[in-house]
Amino acid sequence: MNEKQLSLRVLILITTPKLSEKAIALFTKGNVPIQYQWNAIGTASSKMMDILGLGSPDKSILFSVMPKPFADIMLRKLKNDLKMEKINSGIAFTLPLSGVNNLLVRMLQNLEEYSDALPARKDENIMTEIKYALIVAIINPGFSEEAMDAAREAGAQGGTIVHSRRIGNQEAMSFWGMSIQEEKEMLFIVTPKENKLTIMQSIGEKFGIHSEAKGIVLSLPIDSVIGMNE
């Protein structure tokens, strides 16, 4: 099986630090080869955090890559083992991945073979495709809360802030008129697909590339999600 034949997913879990450690143990037990973890800050109000089941503002983001059949199984395991339908549990979702290097393909092929041997859960209905999108806004530090306010005005319920550093080529960035500031903040928002464009426009109008925030706003499709309370 080659890269084109292997259907890959990025699985992202945003949850409390305590539940994140449980998820890491779950992934380790499942022999998932690629795992990354970041600390982050939730942006929703206390009342909205409770509605979304996100609890305290301290968050951990767990990022992993795996074949789609295994990602489906891992989402079911997260739902059942982490009780993600409850308050303070968080949200997990998968994103389609279009490319990966050959070494990782070989590693993930072995993982896919392992997933075939895992017992399927009876609760199959949670894997029904849900029309959600992940909006990512990459902006200069200090603008994330205001950008989130603009997103809320357009229908967003809440988001997660990740602090990062730019590693792009400075000459190329200057050529395109983009900020070369080293520190950046990334705002992640999961939203129903029908709200995506309005939210992106609301952020871009006030915090886009020509503003002081020097923001870039993009979106990715989510094909499966758990923990998103309606």
C-alpha positions in Angstrom: 0.0 0.0 0.0 1.4 3.4 -1.0 0.8 6.9 0.2 -2.1 7.5 -2.2 -3.9 4.3 -1.1 -3.5 5.0 2.6 -6.3 7.2 3.9 -4.7 9.3 6.6 -6.2 11.5 9.4 -4.8 14.0 11.8 -6.5 13.4 15.2 -6.6 16.4 17.5 -7.7 16.3 21.1 -8.2 19.5 23.1 -8.9 18.7 26.7 -7.7 19.2 30.3 -4.1 18.3 31.2 -5.3 15.4 33.3 -7.4 13.8 30.5 -4.7 14.5 28.0 -2.3 12.3 30.0 -5.0 9.5 30.0 -5.3 9.9 26.2 -1.5 9.7 25.7 -1.5 6.4 27.7 -4.3 5.2 25.4 -2.4 6.1 22.3 0.8 4.6 23.6 -1.1 1.3 24.3 -2.4 1.4 20.7 1.2 1.8 19.3 0.4 5.2 17.7 3.9 6.3 16.4 3.4 10.0 16.1 2.2 12.1 19.0 2.7 15.8 19.9 1.5 17.7 22.9 1.1 21.5 23.5 -0.2 23.6 26.4 -2.9 26.1 25.5 -5.4 28.5 26.9 -9.2 28.4 26.4 -10.9 31.7 25.3 -14.5 31.1 26.2 -16.3 32.6 29.2 -16.7 30.5 32.3 -20.4 29.9 31.4 -19.6 29.0 27.8 -16.7 26.8 28.9 -19.2 24.8 30.9 -21.7 24.6 28.0 -18.9 23.3 25.7 -17.6 20.9 28.4 -14.2 22.5 28.5 -13.9 23.3 32.2 -10.9 25.4 33.3 -9.0 27.6 30.8 -5.9 25.4 31.1 -5.8 23.1 28.0 -3.6 20.5 26.4 -3.6 19.8 22.7 -2.7 16.3 21.6 -1.9 15.8 17.9 -1.4 12.5 16.2 -1.4 11.0 12.7 -2.9 7.6 11.8 -4.9 5.7 9.2 -8.6 6.5 9.0 -9.8 3.1 10.3 -7.6 3.4 13.3 -8.6 7.1 13.9 -12.3 6.0 13.9 -11.5 3.4 16.6 -9.4 5.8 18.6 -12.3 8.4 18.6 -14.6 5.7 19.9 -12.1 4.8 22.6 -11.7 8.5 23.6 -15.4 8.9 23.8 -15.9 5.9 26.0 -12.6 6.0 28.1 -12.4 9.7 28.7 -16.2 10.1 28.9 -16.2 13.0 26.4 -19.9 13.5 26.5 -19.5 14.9 30.0 -18.7 18.4 31.2 -14.9 19.2 31.5 -14.0 16.5 29.0 -13.1 18.5 25.8 -13.3 17.9 22.1 -11.6 15.5 19.7 -11.8 15.6 15.9 -10.1 14.3 12.8 -8.8 16.2 9.7 -8.0 14.6 6.3 -4.3 14.5 5.5 -3.2 14.6 1.9 0.5 14.0 2.1 3.2 12.4 4.3 6.7 11.1 3.8 7.5 7.5 2.9 9.0 6.5 6.2 5.8 7.6 8.0 3.7 5.8 5.5 5.5 2.5 6.3 5.0 3.1 10.0 1.3 3.9 9.6 0.7 0.9 7.3 1.7 -1.3 10.3 -0.7 0.6 12.5 -3.5 0.1 10.0 -2.8 -3.7 10.1 -3.0 -3.5 13.9 -6.3 -1.6 13.8 -8.0 -4.4 11.8 -7.4 -6.7 14.8 -9.0 -4.4 17.3 -12.6 -5.1 18.3 -15.2 -2.7 16.9 -17.4 -0.9 19.4 -21.2 -1.2 19.1 -21.6 2.6 19.3 -21.1 3.2 15.6 -23.4 6.3 15.3 -20.8 8.7 16.7 -18.7 8.2 13.6 -21.4 9.6 11.3 -19.8 12.5 9.4 -20.5 15.8 11.0 -20.2 19.0 9.0 -17.7 21.0 11.1 -14.6 23.0 10.2 -11.5 24.0 12.0 -10.6 27.7 11.7 -7.0 28.7 12.4 -6.0 32.4 12.8 -2.3 33.1 13.0 -1.8 36.5 14.5 0.7 38.7 16.4 0.7 38.4 20.2 -1.9 40.4 22.1 -4.7 40.2 19.6 -6.1 36.7 20.2 -8.8 37.8 22.7 -10.0 40.6 20.5 -10.0 38.2 17.5 -12.0 35.8 19.5 -14.5 38.5 20.3 -14.9 39.2 16.6 -15.4 35.5 16.0 -18.1 35.3 18.7 -20.0 38.2 17.1 -20.1 36.0 13.9 -21.4 32.9 15.8 -18.3 31.2 17.3 -18.8 29.6 20.7 -15.2 29.5 21.9 -11.6 28.8 20.9 -8.2 27.8 22.0 -5.0 29.9 21.9 -1.6 28.4 21.3 1.6 30.4 21.6 4.2 29.7 18.8 7.3 31.0 17.0 7.6 31.8 13.3 10.3 29.8 11.5 9.7 31.0 7.9 12.3 32.7 5.6 12.6 36.4 6.5 13.4 37.6 3.0 10.3 35.8 1.6 8.1 37.1 4.4 9.3 40.7 3.7 8.8 40.3 -0.1 5.1 39.4 0.5 4.7 42.3 3.0 4.1 40.0 6.0 5.2 40.6 9.5 8.6 39.0 10.5 7.8 39.1 14.2 9.1 35.9 15.8 6.4 35.3 18.3 2.9 34.4 17.1 -0.4 33.2 18.5 -2.6 30.7 16.9 -6.4 30.7 17.5 -8.2 27.5 16.9 -12.0 27.5 16.5 -14.2 24.5 15.8 -17.5 25.5 14.2 -20.4 24.2 12.1 -19.4 24.4 8.4 -22.2 26.9 7.7 -20.7 29.5 10.1 -17.1 29.1 8.8 -17.1 31.9 6.1 -18.8 34.5 8.3 -16.4 33.8 11.2 -13.3 34.0 8.9 -14.5 37.2 7.4 -15.1 38.8 10.8 -11.6 37.9 11.9 -10.0 38.9 8.7 -11.7 42.3 8.4 -10.2 43.5 11.7 -7.1 41.4 12.2 -6.0 40.5 8.7 -2.6 40.8 7.0 -2.9 44.6 6.5 -3.8 45.2 10.2 -1.5 45.6 13.2 -2.3 42.0 14.1 -0.9 40.8 10.7 -3.3 37.9 10.8 -3.6 34.9 8.4 -6.9 33.0 8.6 -7.5 29.6 7.1 -9.8 26.6 7.6 -9.6 22.8 7.4 -12.5 20.3 7.0 -13.4 18.1 9.9 -14.8 14.7 9.0 -15.5 13.3 12.5 -15.9 15.0 15.9 -16.8 14.0 19.4 -17.4 16.2 22.5 -19.0 19.1 20.6 -22.2 19.9 22.6 -25.0 21.3 20.6 
